[in-house]
Amino acid sequence: MPGQEWRRADMRSLSLGRRFGGILAWDSLFHLDHDSQRRMFRVFADHAAPETVLMFNAGPAHGESIGEYRGDPLYHASLAPAEYRALLAGAGFRLVAETLEDRRIGGRSAWLADVPGPISG
């Protein structure tokens, strides 16, 4: 993705003082506990410009589990899909699409949302 700016930081405390046209939280949001995930929607909104696209993935249902990555324990948590939809709406995002346990993306559940922009006519 030439010409794009990428940042790596602790997403829970992200405060860049600017807004972006795209926000991607892929294979990251679900490593946060439930309350931290809920707070992230304010962080997403604080960094979203008009017409921003947000994409994230999580599990298909509310719960927590400990997986394994290269022999180390790895925490996973997800909210219920209805709660993700409510959090998106509460933060000013419009749900564009969601897919649960989609084999095309490795069995992941994903949400695509945007910030509605001005209507052009």
N, CA, C and O atoms as CSV, one atom per row, in Angstrom:
chain,resi,resn,atom,element,x,y,z
A,1,MET,N,N,0.841,-1.177,0.000
A,1,MET,CA,C,0.000,0.000,0.000
A,1,MET,C,C,0.886,1.240,0.000
A,1,MET,O,O,1.036,1.907,1.024
A,2,PRO,N,N,1.458,1.535,-1.130
A,2,PRO,CA,C,2.344,2.704,-1.203
A,2,PRO,C,C,1.619,4.002,-0.856
A,2,PRO,O,O,0.435,4.174,-1.145
A,3,GLY,N,N,2.339,4.875,-0.250
A,3,GLY,CA,C,1.801,6.187,0.088
A,3,GLY,C,C,0.918,6.209,1.318
A,3,GLY,O,O,0.357,7.253,1.649
A,4,GLN,N,N,0.777,5.072,2.011
A,4,GLN,CA,C,-0.059,5.017,3.202
A,4,GLN,C,C,0.806,5.136,4.447
A,4,GLN,O,O,1.982,4.771,4.435
A,5,GLU,N,N,0.226,5.641,5.500
A,5,GLU,CA,C,0.923,5.780,6.771
A,5,GLU,C,C,0.440,4.685,7.711
A,5,GLU,O,O,-0.762,4.504,7.901
A,6,TRP,N,N,1.378,3.960,8.293
A,6,TRP,CA,C,1.047,2.887,9.218
A,6,TRP,C,C,1.638,3.222,10.577
A,6,TRP,O,O,2.754,3.731,10.672
A,7,ARG,N,N,0.871,2.931,11.640
A,7,ARG,CA,C,1.327,3.165,13.011
A,7,ARG,C,C,1.205,1.879,13.803
A,7,ARG,O,O,0.262,1.112,13.613
A,8,ARG,N,N,2.150,1.647,14.681
A,8,ARG,CA,C,2.069,0.518,15.594
A,8,ARG,C,C,2.159,1.083,17.004
A,8,ARG,O,O,3.127,1.758,17.353
A,9,ALA,N,N,1.129,0.797,17.818
A,9,ALA,CA,C,1.067,1.331,19.183
A,9,ALA,C,C,0.045,0.520,19.970
A,9,ALA,O,O,-0.673,-0.306,19.406
A,10,ASP,N,N,-0.013,0.758,21.265
A,10,ASP,CA,C,-1.053,0.148,22.091
A,10,ASP,C,C,-2.361,0.848,21.748
A,10,ASP,O,O,-2.546,2.025,22.061
A,11,MET,N,N,-3.247,0.135,21.117
A,11,MET,CA,C,-4.477,0.739,20.621
A,11,MET,C,C,-5.347,1.305,21.740
A,11,MET,O,O,-6.131,2.223,21.499
A,12,ARG,N,N,-5.227,0.782,22.942
A,12,ARG,CA,C,-6.071,1.254,24.042
A,12,ARG,C,C,-5.767,2.690,24.438
A,12,ARG,O,O,-6.640,3.381,24.963
A,13,SER,N,N,-4.550,3.148,24.199
A,13,SER,CA,C,-4.183,4.509,24.593
A,13,SER,C,C,-3.849,5.381,23.387
A,13,SER,O,O,-3.222,6.431,23.530
A,14,LEU,N,N,-4.258,4.955,22.226
A,14,LEU,CA,C,-3.957,5.698,21.007
A,14,LEU,C,C,-4.670,7.055,21.010
A,14,LEU,O,O,-5.881,7.139,21.210
A,15,SER,N,N,-3.902,8.091,20.786
A,15,SER,CA,C,-4.445,9.443,20.707
A,15,SER,C,C,-3.514,10.255,19.814
A,15,SER,O,O,-2.614,10.939,20.302
A,16,LEU,N,N,-3.732,10.176,18.510
A,16,LEU,CA,C,-2.818,10.786,17.546
A,16,LEU,C,C,-3.152,12.243,17.221
A,16,LEU,O,O,-2.363,12.933,16.576
A,17,GLY,N,N,-4.317,12.708,17.666
A,17,GLY,CA,C,-4.683,14.091,17.391
A,17,GLY,C,C,-4.987,14.364,15.926
A,17,GLY,O,O,-4.935,15.513,15.486
A,18,ARG,N,N,-5.300,13.327,15.174
A,18,ARG,CA,C,-5.688,13.493,13.778
A,18,ARG,C,C,-6.675,12.407,13.394
A,18,ARG,O,O,-6.900,11.452,14.138
A,19,ARG,N,N,-7.254,12.573,12.229
A,19,ARG,CA,C,-8.273,11.637,11.753
A,19,ARG,C,C,-7.810,11.003,10.451
A,19,ARG,O,O,-7.061,11.600,9.677
A,20,PHE,N,N,-8.273,9.786,10.231
A,20,PHE,CA,C,-7.827,8.999,9.092
A,20,PHE,C,C,-9.009,8.532,8.253
A,20,PHE,O,O,-10.143,8.483,8.729
A,21,GLY,N,N,-8.734,8.195,7.015
A,21,GLY,CA,C,-9.760,7.700,6.106
A,21,GLY,C,C,-10.005,6.217,6.225
A,21,GLY,O,O,-10.986,5.709,5.680
A,22,GLY,N,N,-9.128,5.499,6.933
A,22,GLY,CA,C,-9.295,4.070,7.130
A,22,GLY,C,C,-8.699,3.634,8.445
A,22,GLY,O,O,-7.635,4.105,8.844
A,23,ILE,N,N,-9.392,2.728,9.121
A,23,ILE,CA,C,-8.922,2.175,10.391
A,23,ILE,C,C,-9.071,0.666,10.291
A,23,ILE,O,O,-10.148,0.156,9.983
A,24,LEU,N,N,-7.981,-0.042,10.553
A,24,LEU,CA,C,-7.968,-1.487,10.463
A,24,LEU,C,C,-7.528,-2.074,11.800
A,24,LEU,O,O,-6.442,-1.771,12.294
A,25,ALA,N,N,-8.379,-2.914,12.379
A,25,ALA,CA,C,-8.046,-3.622,13.626
A,25,ALA,C,C,-8.228,-5.116,13.350
A,25,ALA,O,O,-9.163,-5.745,13.845
A,26,TRP,N,N,-7.334,-5.657,12.566
A,26,TRP,CA,C,-7.426,-7.047,12.120
A,26,TRP,C,C,-6.536,-7.925,12.990
A,26,TRP,O,O,-5.347,-7.651,13.152
A,27,ASP,N,N,-7.117,-8.978,13.547
A,27,ASP,CA,C,-6.402,-9.894,14.441
A,27,ASP,C,C,-5.769,-9.160,15.614
A,27,ASP,O,O,-4.691,-9.538,16.075
A,28,SER,N,N,-6.427,-8.119,16.098
A,28,SER,CA,C,-5.893,-7.366,17.233
A,28,SER,C,C,-6.953,-7.070,18.284
A,28,SER,O,O,-6.709,-7.298,19.469
A,29,LEU,N,N,-8.113,-6.574,17.895
A,29,LEU,CA,C,-9.154,-6.163,18.842
A,29,LEU,C,C,-9.522,-7.298,19.783
A,29,LEU,O,O,-9.728,-7.063,20.974
A,30,PHE,N,N,-9.609,-8.513,19.283
A,30,PHE,CA,C,-10.065,-9.629,20.109
A,30,PHE,C,C,-9.035,-10.089,21.137
A,30,PHE,O,O,-9.316,-10.998,21.918
A,31,HIS,N,N,-7.856,-9.484,21.154
A,31,HIS,CA,C,-6.894,-9.782,22.213
A,31,HIS,C,C,-7.098,-8.878,23.430
A,31,HIS,O,O,-6.401,-9.023,24.435
A,32,LEU,N,N,-8.045,-7.956,23.343
A,32,LEU,CA,C,-8.383,-7.075,24.464
A,32,LEU,C,C,-9.552,-7.671,25.240
A,32,LEU,O,O,-10.383,-8.379,24.672
A,33,ASP,N,N,-9.615,-7.382,26.541
A,33,ASP,CA,C,-10.751,-7.867,27.328
A,33,ASP,C,C,-12.024,-7.127,26.896
A,33,ASP,O,O,-11.967,-6.161,26.136
A,34,HIS,N,N,-13.144,-7.589,27.385
A,34,HIS,CA,C,-14.437,-7.042,26.953
A,34,HIS,C,C,-14.544,-5.533,27.172
A,34,HIS,O,O,-14.940,-4.802,26.264
A,35,ASP,N,N,-14.195,-5.064,28.363
A,35,ASP,CA,C,-14.325,-3.625,28.636
A,35,ASP,C,C,-13.383,-2.796,27.769
A,35,ASP,O,O,-13.755,-1.715,27.313
A,36,SER,N,N,-12.175,-3.286,27.539
A,36,SER,CA,C,-11.249,-2.563,26.665
A,36,SER,C,C,-11.775,-2.507,25.241
A,36,SER,O,O,-11.634,-1.487,24.567
A,37,GLN,N,N,-12.375,-3.589,24.780
A,37,GLN,CA,C,-12.971,-3.575,23.440
A,37,GLN,C,C,-14.076,-2.522,23.357
A,37,GLN,O,O,-14.156,-1.780,22.378
A,38,ARG,N,N,-14.913,-2.458,24.367
A,38,ARG,CA,C,-16.002,-1.466,24.357
A,38,ARG,C,C,-15.433,-0.045,24.270
A,38,ARG,O,O,-15.954,0.789,23.530
A,39,ARG,N,N,-14.373,0.226,25.021
A,39,ARG,CA,C,-13.768,1.569,25.015
A,39,ARG,C,C,-13.103,1.889,23.679
A,39,ARG,O,O,-12.958,3.059,23.326
A,40,MET,N,N,-12.699,0.868,22.939
A,40,MET,CA,C,-12.018,1.096,21.660
A,40,MET,C,C,-12.906,1.800,20.637
A,40,MET,O,O,-12.391,2.474,19.745
A,41,PHE,N,N,-14.202,1.662,20.744
A,41,PHE,CA,C,-15.057,2.297,19.748
A,41,PHE,C,C,-15.016,3.817,19.856
A,41,PHE,O,O,-15.240,4.513,18.865
A,42,ARG,N,N,-14.734,4.338,21.044
A,42,ARG,CA,C,-14.520,5.784,21.192
A,42,ARG,C,C,-13.183,6.157,20.562
A,42,ARG,O,O,-13.084,7.198,19.912
A,43,VAL,N,N,-12.156,5.333,20.739
A,43,VAL,CA,C,-10.841,5.573,20.119
A,43,VAL,C,C,-10.991,5.564,18.595
A,43,VAL,O,O,-10.456,6.437,17.911
A,44,PHE,N,N,-11.714,4.583,18.073
A,44,PHE,CA,C,-11.947,4.542,16.626
A,44,PHE,C,C,-12.626,5.829,16.162
A,44,PHE,O,O,-12.202,6.440,15.181
A,45,ALA,N,N,-13.670,6.236,16.864
A,45,ALA,CA,C,-14.416,7.444,16.472
A,45,ALA,C,C,-13.537,8.689,16.547
A,45,ALA,O,O,-13.646,9.573,15.697
A,46,ASP,N,N,-12.673,8.767,17.545
A,46,ASP,CA,C,-11.796,9.937,17.695
A,46,ASP,C,C,-10.785,10.048,16.562
A,46,ASP,O,O,-10.228,11.122,16.337
A,47,HIS,N,N,-10.543,8.963,15.850
A,47,HIS,CA,C,-9.565,8.957,14.767
A,47,HIS,C,C,-10.210,8.831,13.388
A,47,HIS,O,O,-9.512,8.657,12.389
A,48,ALA,N,N,-11.527,8.918,13.333
A,48,ALA,CA,C,-12.245,8.725,12.072
A,48,ALA,C,C,-12.658,10.053,11.454
A,48,ALA,O,O,-13.309,10.877,12.096
A,49,ALA,N,N,-12.274,10.244,10.211
A,49,ALA,CA,C,-12.714,11.402,9.436
A,49,ALA,C,C,-14.069,11.069,8.811
A,49,ALA,O,O,-14.485,9.911,8.840
A,50,PRO,N,N,-14.764,12.059,8.246
A,50,PRO,CA,C,-15.983,11.743,7.491
A,50,PRO,C,C,-15.648,10.733,6.380
A,50,PRO,O,O,-14.620,10.844,5.712
A,51,GLU,N,N,-16.510,9.782,6.208
A,51,GLU,CA,C,-16.387,8.728,5.198
A,51,GLU,C,C,-15.283,7.711,5.503
A,51,GLU,O,O,-14.899,6.941,4.622
A,52,THR,N,N,-14.772,7.697,6.729
A,52,THR,CA,C,-13.778,6.698,7.129
A,52,THR,C,C,-14.372,5.304,7.051
A,52,THR,O,O,-15.551,5.096,7.337
A,53,VAL,N,N,-13.536,4.353,6.658
A,53,VAL,CA,C,-13.900,2.938,6.672
A,53,VAL,C,C,-13.188,2.287,7.849
A,53,VAL,O,O,-11.990,2.487,8.049
A,54,LEU,N,N,-13.929,1.511,8.624
A,54,LEU,CA,C,-13.394,0.760,9.762
A,54,LEU,C,C,-13.629,-0.718,9.495
A,54,LEU,O,O,-14.739,-1.121,9.148
A,55,MET,N,N,-12.589,-1.523,9.655
A,55,MET,CA,C,-12.731,-2.963,9.532
A,55,MET,C,C,-12.035,-3.620,10.716
A,55,MET,O,O,-10.899,-3.282,11.049
A,56,PHE,N,N,-12.727,-4.563,11.348
A,56,PHE,CA,C,-12.151,-5.322,12.449
A,56,PHE,C,C,-12.706,-6.734,12.434
A,56,PHE,O,O,-13.727,-7.013,11.805
A,57,ASN,N,N,-12.015,-7.617,13.135
A,57,ASN,CA,C,-12.532,-8.965,13.289
A,57,ASN,C,C,-12.514,-9.355,14.754
A,57,ASN,O,O,-11.746,-8.819,15.553
A,58,ALA,N,N,-13.381,-10.306,15.087
A,58,ALA,CA,C,-13.524,-10.803,16.451
A,58,ALA,C,C,-14.154,-12.188,16.355
A,58,ALA,O,O,-14.330,-12.725,15.261
A,59,GLY,N,N,-14.484,-12.746,17.479
A,59,GLY,CA,C,-15.156,-14.038,17.469
A,59,GLY,C,C,-16.622,-13.900,17.136
A,59,GLY,O,O,-17.139,-12.785,17.068
A,60,PRO,N,N,-17.310,-15.023,16.924
A,60,PRO,CA,C,-18.703,-14.985,16.500
A,60,PRO,C,C,-19.705,-14.838,17.641
A,60,PRO,O,O,-20.902,-14.696,17.389
A,61,ALA,N,N,-19.238,-14.870,18.902
A,61,ALA,CA,C,-20.160,-14.814,20.040
A,61,ALA,C,C,-19.423,-14.259,21.255
A,61,ALA,O,O,-18.194,-14.207,21.283
A,62,HIS,N,N,-20.200,-13.845,22.259
A,62,HIS,CA,C,-19.621,-13.339,23.493
A,62,HIS,C,C,-18.879,-14.466,24.202
A,62,HIS,O,O,-19.408,-15.566,24.364
A,63,GLY,N,N,-17.646,-14.180,24.624
A,63,GLY,CA,C,-16.903,-15.183,25.363
A,63,GLY,C,C,-15.428,-14.855,25.459
A,63,GLY,O,O,-14.958,-13.860,24.909
A,64,GLU,N,N,-14.711,-15.703,26.163
A,64,GLU,CA,C,-13.269,-15.587,26.331
A,64,GLU,C,C,-12.650,-16.967,26.185
A,64,GLU,O,O,-13.278,-17.976,26.507
A,65,SER,N,N,-11.426,-17.006,25.704
A,65,SER,CA,C,-10.704,-18.273,25.634
A,65,SER,C,C,-9.208,-17.980,25.635
A,65,SER,O,O,-8.765,-16.862,25.372
A,66,ILE,N,N,-8.460,-19.014,25.937
A,66,ILE,CA,C,-7.003,-18.929,25.872
A,66,ILE,C,C,-6.567,-19.900,24.778
A,66,ILE,O,O,-6.781,-21.108,24.874
A,67,GLY,N,N,-5.960,-19.348,23.753
A,67,GLY,CA,C,-5.417,-20.168,22.683
A,67,GLY,C,C,-3.920,-20.329,22.880
A,67,GLY,O,O,-3.402,-20.169,23.985
A,68,GLU,N,N,-3.246,-20.641,21.806
A,68,GLU,CA,C,-1.805,-20.817,21.870
A,68,GLU,C,C,-1.188,-20.292,20.591
A,68,GLU,O,O,-1.724,-20.495,19.501
A,69,TYR,N,N,-0.065,-19.620,20.729
A,69,TYR,CA,C,0.690,-19.148,19.580
A,69,TYR,C,C,2.152,-19.431,19.837
A,69,TYR,O,O,2.741,-18.895,20.776
A,70,ARG,N,N,2.735,-20.265,19.012
A,70,ARG,CA,C,4.145,-20.643,19.139
A,70,ARG,C,C,4.497,-21.108,20.544
A,70,ARG,O,O,5.553,-20.776,21.083
A,71,GLY,N,N,3.589,-21.884,21.125
A,71,GLY,CA,C,3.818,-22.453,22.444
A,71,GLY,C,C,3.479,-21.558,23.613
A,71,GLY,O,O,3.588,-21.984,24.763
A,72,ASP,N,N,3.066,-20.320,23.353
A,72,ASP,CA,C,2.715,-19.392,24.424
A,72,ASP,C,C,1.202,-19.208,24.484
A,72,ASP,O,O,0.535,-19.256,23.451
A,73,PRO,N,N,0.646,-18.996,25.694
A,73,PRO,CA,C,-0.795,-18.756,25.796
A,73,PRO,C,C,-1.165,-17.426,25.145
A,73,PRO,O,O,-0.404,-16.460,25.198
A,74,LEU,N,N,-2.340,-17.395,24.534
A,74,LEU,CA,C,-2.786,-16.197,23.827
A,74,LEU,C,C,-4.263,-15.966,24.131
A,74,LEU,O,O,-5.111,-16.801,23.818
A,75,TYR,N,N,-4.557,-14.820,24.747
A,75,TYR,CA,C,-5.910,-14.465,25.180
A,75,TYR,C,C,-6.755,-14.015,23.997
A,75,TYR,O,O,-6.289,-13.280,23.126
A,76,HIS,N,N,-8.005,-14.469,23.980
A,76,HIS,CA,C,-8.991,-14.046,22.992
A,76,HIS,C,C,-10.298,-13.719,23.726
A,76,HIS,O,O,-10.690,-14.425,24.655
A,77,ALA,N,N,-10.953,-12.660,23.303
A,77,ALA,CA,C,-12.274,-12.320,23.845
A,77,ALA,C,C,-13.108,-11.700,22.737
A,77,ALA,O,O,-12.588,-11.036,21.840
A,78,SER,N,N,-14.385,-11.926,22.815
A,78,SER,CA,C,-15.297,-11.317,21.849
A,78,SER,C,C,-16.583,-10.922,22.547
A,78,SER,O,O,-16.986,-11.515,23.548
A,79,LEU,N,N,-17.202,-9.922,21.996
A,79,LEU,CA,C,-18.538,-9.515,22.414
A,79,LEU,C,C,-19.532,-10.189,21.478
A,79,LEU,O,O,-19.138,-10.780,20.473
A,80,ALA,N,N,-20.788,-10.104,21.796
A,80,ALA,CA,C,-21.818,-10.639,20.909
A,80,ALA,C,C,-21.936,-9.741,19.682
A,80,ALA,O,O,-21.723,-8.533,19.788
A,81,PRO,N,N,-22.269,-10.298,18.527
A,81,PRO,CA,C,-22.442,-9.473,17.326
A,81,PRO,C,C,-23.403,-8.296,17.534
A,81,PRO,O,O,-23.160,-7.206,17.017
A,82,ALA,N,N,-24.477,-8.504,18.274
A,82,ALA,CA,C,-25.422,-7.409,18.521
A,82,ALA,C,C,-24.759,-6.268,19.290
A,82,ALA,O,O,-25.073,-5.099,19.065
A,83,GLU,N,N,-23.849,-6.606,20.191
A,83,GLU,CA,C,-23.164,-5.552,20.935
A,83,GLU,C,C,-22.194,-4.799,20.035
A,83,GLU,O,O,-22.086,-3.578,20.140
A,84,TYR,N,N,-21.483,-5.503,19.152
A,84,TYR,CA,C,-20.615,-4.798,18.202
A,84,TYR,C,C,-21.443,-3.844,17.333
A,84,TYR,O,O,-21.028,-2.712,17.083
A,85,ARG,N,N,-22.598,-4.295,16.879
A,85,ARG,CA,C,-23.449,-3.414,16.063
A,85,ARG,C,C,-23.863,-2.183,16.857
A,85,ARG,O,O,-23.850,-1.072,16.327
A,86,ALA,N,N,-24.232,-2.367,18.123
A,86,ALA,CA,C,-24.639,-1.237,18.972
A,86,ALA,C,C,-23.462,-0.298,19.237
A,86,ALA,O,O,-23.632,0.921,19.222
A,87,LEU,N,N,-22.283,-0.846,19.477
A,87,LEU,CA,C,-21.104,-0.014,19.716
A,87,LEU,C,C,-20.739,0.796,18.477
A,87,LEU,O,O,-20.381,1.969,18.581
A,88,LEU,N,N,-20.829,0.175,17.319
A,88,LEU,CA,C,-20.572,0.904,16.066
A,88,LEU,C,C,-21.534,2.074,15.940
A,88,LEU,O,O,-21.111,3.204,15.698
A,89,ALA,N,N,-22.810,1.812,16.102
A,89,ALA,CA,C,-23.823,2.866,15.964
A,89,ALA,C,C,-23.613,3.968,17.001
A,89,ALA,O,O,-23.724,5.152,16.685
A,90,GLY,N,N,-23.313,3.581,18.226
A,90,GLY,CA,C,-23.102,4.563,19.288
A,90,GLY,C,C,-21.896,5.448,19.057
A,90,GLY,O,O,-21.836,6.568,19.566
A,91,ALA,N,N,-20.926,4.951,18.288
A,91,ALA,CA,C,-19.720,5.726,17.989
A,91,ALA,C,C,-19.830,6.477,16.663
A,91,ALA,O,O,-18.866,7.101,16.219
A,92,GLY,N,N,-21.005,6.418,16.029
A,92,GLY,CA,C,-21.221,7.175,14.798
A,92,GLY,C,C,-20.879,6.431,13.522
A,92,GLY,O,O,-20.810,7.039,12.454
A,93,PHE,N,N,-20.665,5.130,13.613
A,93,PHE,CA,C,-20.371,4.329,12.426
A,93,PHE,C,C,-21.652,3.690,11.893
A,93,PHE,O,O,-22.597,3.437,12.641
A,94,ARG,N,N,-21.661,3.441,10.618
A,94,ARG,CA,C,-22.766,2.743,9.955
A,94,ARG,C,C,-22.251,1.367,9.536
A,94,ARG,O,O,-21.231,1.262,8.856
A,95,LEU,N,N,-22.953,0.324,9.940
A,95,LEU,CA,C,-22.565,-1.031,9.560
A,95,LEU,C,C,-22.786,-1.216,8.067
A,95,LEU,O,O,-23.883,-0.982,7.560
A,96,VAL,N,N,-21.745,-1.633,7.370
A,96,VAL,CA,C,-21.823,-1.900,5.934
A,96,VAL,C,C,-22.016,-3.394,5.703
A,96,VAL,O,O,-22.848,-3.803,4.893
A,97,ALA,N,N,-21.234,-4.214,6.426
A,97,ALA,CA,C,-21.331,-5.664,6.265
A,97,ALA,C,C,-20.742,-6.350,7.489
A,97,ALA,O,O,-19.858,-5.819,8.160
A,98,GLU,N,N,-21.251,-7.533,7.758
A,98,GLU,CA,C,-20.643,-8.392,8.765
A,98,GLU,C,C,-20.759,-9.830,8.279
A,98,GLU,O,O,-21.689,-10.192,7.558
A,99,THR,N,N,-19.807,-10.623,8.686
A,99,THR,CA,C,-19.813,-12.031,8.333
A,99,THR,C,C,-19.293,-12.808,9.525
A,99,THR,O,O,-18.293,-12.426,10.132
A,100,LEU,N,N,-19.963,-13.893,9.862
A,100,LEU,CA,C,-19.593,-14.680,11.030
A,100,LEU,C,C,-19.003,-16.019,10.594
A,100,LEU,O,O,-19.573,-16.730,9.766
A,101,GLU,N,N,-17.863,-16.340,11.166
A,101,GLU,CA,C,-17.173,-17.612,10.894
A,101,GLU,C,C,-17.092,-17.909,9.390
A,101,GLU,O,O,-17.478,-18.978,8.918
A,102,ASP,N,N,-16.588,-16.941,8.683
A,102,ASP,CA,C,-16.523,-17.011,7.222
A,102,ASP,C,C,-15.293,-17.805,6.783
A,102,ASP,O,O,-14.163,-17.409,7.067
A,103,ARG,N,N,-15.510,-18.916,6.098
A,103,ARG,CA,C,-14.396,-19.763,5.649
A,103,ARG,C,C,-13.487,-19.029,4.671
A,103,ARG,O,O,-12.299,-19.338,4.582
A,104,ARG,N,N,-14.029,-18.066,3.939
A,104,ARG,CA,C,-13.211,-17.332,2.961
A,104,ARG,C,C,-12.125,-16.503,3.619
A,104,ARG,O,O,-11.140,-16.139,2.976
A,105,ILE,N,N,-12.299,-16.203,4.894
A,105,ILE,CA,C,-11.290,-15.425,5.623
A,105,ILE,C,C,-10.788,-16.207,6.835
A,105,ILE,O,O,-10.576,-15.650,7.913
A,106,GLY,N,N,-10.605,-17.500,6.631
A,106,GLY,CA,C,-10.021,-18.348,7.661
A,106,GLY,C,C,-10.921,-18.628,8.843
A,106,GLY,O,O,-10.427,-18.890,9.940
A,107,GLY,N,N,-12.235,-18.581,8.649
A,107,GLY,CA,C,-13.173,-18.840,9.732
A,107,GLY,C,C,-13.391,-17.655,10.652
A,107,GLY,O,O,-14.048,-17.777,11.686
A,108,ARG,N,N,-12.848,-16.520,10.284
A,108,ARG,CA,C,-12.984,-15.317,11.118
A,108,ARG,C,C,-14.381,-14.714,10.988
A,108,ARG,O,O,-15.110,-14.974,10.031
A,109,SER,N,N,-14.725,-13.907,11.978
A,109,SER,CA,C,-15.924,-13.071,11.927
A,109,SER,C,C,-15.444,-11.642,11.770
A,109,SER,O,O,-14.547,-11.201,12.488
A,110,ALA,N,N,-16.038,-10.916,10.832
A,110,ALA,CA,C,-15.527,-9.584,10.510
A,110,ALA,C,C,-16.662,-8.584,10.345
A,110,ALA,O,O,-17.780,-8.934,9.966
A,111,TRP,N,N,-16.341,-7.334,10.641
A,111,TRP,CA,C,-17.277,-6.229,10.503
A,111,TRP,C,C,-16.633,-5.143,9.652
A,111,TRP,O,O,-15.452,-4.834,9.806
A,112,LEU,N,N,-17.409,-4.582,8.772
A,112,LEU,CA,C,-17.004,-3.457,7.938
A,112,LEU,C,C,-18.006,-2.350,8.186
A,112,LEU,O,O,-19.215,-2.556,8.073
A,113,ALA,N,N,-17.505,-1.177,8.523
A,113,ALA,CA,C,-18.374,-0.040,8.827
A,113,ALA,C,C,-17.765,1.217,8.238
A,113,ALA,O,O,-16.596,1.242,7.854
A,114,ASP,N,N,-18.572,2.249,8.176
A,114,ASP,CA,C,-18.047,3.537,7.737
A,114,ASP,C,C,-18.713,4.659,8.507
A,114,ASP,O,O,-19.701,4.460,9.214
A,115,VAL,N,N,-18.148,5.833,8.351
A,115,VAL,CA,C,-18.738,7.042,8.906
A,115,VAL,C,C,-19.468,7.709,7.752
A,115,VAL,O,O,-18.841,8.102,6.768
A,116,PRO,N,N,-20.791,7.840,7.861
A,116,PRO,CA,C,-21.515,8.452,6.760
A,116,PRO,C,C,-20.981,9.842,6.456
A,116,PRO,O,O,-20.750,10.645,7.360
A,117,GLY,N,N,-20.793,10.111,5.192
A,117,GLY,CA,C,-20.299,11.415,4.759
A,117,GLY,C,C,-21.413,12.237,4.165
A,117,GLY,O,O,-22.577,11.838,4.188
A,118,PRO,N,N,-21.055,13.378,3.638
A,118,PRO,CA,C,-22.078,14.218,3.021
A,118,PRO,C,C,-22.706,13.517,1.817
A,118,PRO,O,O,-22.038,12.786,1.086
A,119,ILE,N,N,-23.966,13.750,1.633
A,119,ILE,CA,C,-24.678,13.179,0.502
A,119,ILE,C,C,-24.434,14.073,-0.704
A,119,ILE,O,O,-24.709,15.272,-0.674
A,120,SER,N,N,-23.910,13.463,-1.771
A,120,SER,CA,C,-23.680,14.250,-2.974
A,120,SER,C,C,-24.847,14.040,-3.916
A,120,SER,O,O,-25.420,12.951,-3.970
A,121,GLY,N,N,-25.195,15.059,-4.645
A,121,GLY,CA,C,-26.378,14.895,-5.452
A,121,GLY,C,C,-26.216,15.327,-6.820
A,121,GLY,O,O,-27.155,15.239,-7.611
